[in-house]
Amino acid sequence: MKKFTAAQIKSALARIAGWKKKDAIISRTFQFKDFPAAIRFVDAVAELAEQAWHHPDIDIRWNKVTLTLTTHDAGGLTKMDFVLARKFDELSLR
């Protein structure tokens, strides 16, 4: 998968509210009502990521889950990172 240009990143980032770019990653923190709800979200993220064979870094802090995406093989952000970010956003609304 080919690494996005700065212009592509800017455009894609504008379509995923709440996600922030730092260097070659994008990340977002999701907040849930309690720890079990956060873990259900993480389980759903894990299933989706495994299907896509593209895995985020996950940080769990009681009711908060931070997901971080980058495409290591491409050395930066790719279409897959932004596709999964949108899918993770959808999961958070369930």
PEQUI-V409599 format. One record per residue. RES is the residue in three letters. PHI is phi in degrees with one decimal (* if undefined). OMEGA is omega in whole degrees, 0 to 359 (none if undefined). D_FIRST is the distance of its C-alpha to the first C-alpha in whole Angstrom. Layout:
RES&PHI&OMEGA&D_FIRST, RES&PHI&OMEGA&D_FIRST
This chain:
MET&*&185&0, LYS&-86.1&179&4, LYS&-66.1&178&7, PHE&-70.4&172&9, THR&-78.7&178&13, ALA&-58.5&180&16, ALA&-66.3&178&17, GLN&-65.1&178&14, ILE&-63.2&181&14, LYS&-59.6&180&18, SER&-65.0&181&18, ALA&-66.3&180&16, LEU&-64.3&180&18, ALA&-65.1&182&21, ARG&-97.0&179&20, ILE&-130.1&182&20, ALA&-59.4&177&24, GLY&91.8&179&24, TRP&-88.1&180&21, LYS&-121.3&177&21, LYS&-100.6&172&19, LYS&-141.0&183&20, ASP&55.6&185&18, ALA&-104.7&179&15, ILE&-132.4&166&15, ILE&-123.0&180&17, SER&-147.8&177&20, ARG&-151.5&175&22, THR&-104.8&178&26, PHE&-105.1&179&27, GLN&-119.3&182&31, PHE&-124.0&185&33, LYS&-69.3&181&36, ASP&-162.4&182&37, PHE&-62.0&179&35, PRO&-58.8&178&35, ALA&-65.2&178&33, ALA&-63.1&181&30, ILE&-69.3&176&30, ARG&-60.2&177&30, PHE&-62.1&180&27, VAL&-61.3&177&25, ASP&-60.1&179&26, ALA&-66.6&177&24, VAL&-60.7&182&21, ALA&-61.1&180&21, GLU&-64.2&180&21, LEU&-64.5&180&19, ALA&-63.8&180&16, GLU&-66.0&177&17, GLN&-61.6&181&17, ALA&-83.2&185&13, TRP&54.1&179&13, HIS&-146.3&194&11, HIS&-111.6&178&15, PRO&-81.1&165&16, ASP&-79.3&184&19, ILE&-125.5&176&22, ASP&-121.7&182&25, ILE&-110.5&177&29, ARG&-131.3&184&32, TRP&50.5&182&34, ASN&-104.5&180&33, LYS&-118.1&179&30, VAL&-127.2&176&27, THR&-105.9&177&24, LEU&-108.3&179&21, THR&-126.7&183&18, LEU&-123.1&169&14, THR&-163.1&177&12, THR&-108.9&185&8, HIS&-58.9&182&10, ASP&-61.5&181&8, ALA&-91.7&180&6, GLY&76.4&179&10, GLY&165.7&184&10, LEU&-86.9&179&10, THR&-130.9&178&7, LYS&-55.0&182&8, MET&-58.8&180&8, ASP&-61.8&183&11, PHE&-76.5&175&13, VAL&-62.5&180&13, LEU&-67.7&178&14, ALA&-56.8&179&16, ARG&-63.7&179&18, LYS&-65.7&178&19, PHE&-66.1&175&20, ASP&-58.9&179&22, GLU&-61.9&178&23, LEU&-60.7&184&24, SER&-68.5&182&26, LEU&-90.8&181&29, ARG&-77.7&none&30
